[in-house]
């Protein structure tokens, strides 16, 4: 077991944030990193993106199993292809270019999508759009661990269980691919592994609590929640890039 470069107070805060974020993601389909990543990044960059992605891998597996009957199987294949396409350049970017450049581009794309969607513009769930959303998700998820918004905007008009189940199924393999990309870039080792495992109990607690909040959101609140969390995540990424 490696010596962890964090204090007990940091661990306690990380567990609290992970539990809150897991509740949100278990309700909407994404949100763990939206709540946790920005604060943890400011606290200590060692938490992001590797440990956060590892903890998220357990969460998406739990959500996918819970909502497995509502998964859109074809979209899982298409989204996974996109995730692979996005992870490769993102892993290379971690080697070559400042991450804040990609953060700014990603935040701008998501904010434009949210504004257009809120104004009534419909992003159709076509095969091409699913692949494109998966690609953007792969880029953003690998660099910042916040990869949910592009996928969520495509599924904003679907029923809650389909949104959560399909996105989570895509994220299972996509998260593994992103972690592999981080390992190739020298950004995931034993310390990141240990911190990710440390976050997992809090993720399980948040997932358990999300059973109640997900049922409430399924009563016609899913789309507003998706747009709100997408906008919040874009603003968070934008702020982080500017800081």
Phi, psi and omega in degrees: 000122181288156174287124185274131183276045182223155179265162176302324179295320178295320179297316180299317179294319180297319179294319179296314180296321180295321179294316179295314180296323179292325176297317179296313182292323178293342180266320187254327184121344174201169179136347179303308182287333179300317181282317191270315192301313184298317181291317180293327178295318178291327180289309179195116183301347182296338181284339189231138000266343189306298180302321180296319178294321180295316177297321180295329181298319176295317183298313182293329176295318179295317181292317180299321179292319180297318184254028187298330182289346184252006182290134175272098192300315181301320182293330178298316179295315181294316180296325179292321175301314178298319180300319178297315181298326181279330184291322183300305179294330179293318178296321177294321181298326178297333176282318197254325190232158177296133181296335184295335178296315179289325177301316181296316180296314182298313181300319180296317180298315181295317180297319177298317179298319179295314181299314180296319181293317180295332180278356177112354179288130184260122174272105186293144178274067177269161177305319180296315181295325178294318179294316179298315179297321177296323179294312177298323178295320179296319179296308184292320182295321180290320184281317189238353185073002178254089185246004186283321188306316181301318179293319184296324180295328178289328185259013187297337181261003178274166178288151184311308181300324178291320177299307184295313184294313183292312180299320181293320178298320177295319184289337180302299180290324180298322179292321176300317179296318180296319179296321176297320177296321177295321177298318178297325181277002180076024184247013177215115180222204184294324179296313179296322178298313181296318180293323177296316177297324180298328181280344189297319178301322178294325178297318179297318178299313179297320178299316180299319181291331184292346177301323180284313183291327179296320180298323179291317181293330181295343179274065174070019179250000187295312184297312176302323180294319180297314181296320181294314181291324177298314179297318179299316181296320179296318178296321179297314179297317180299314180297317179298319180294321181289326179289000000 
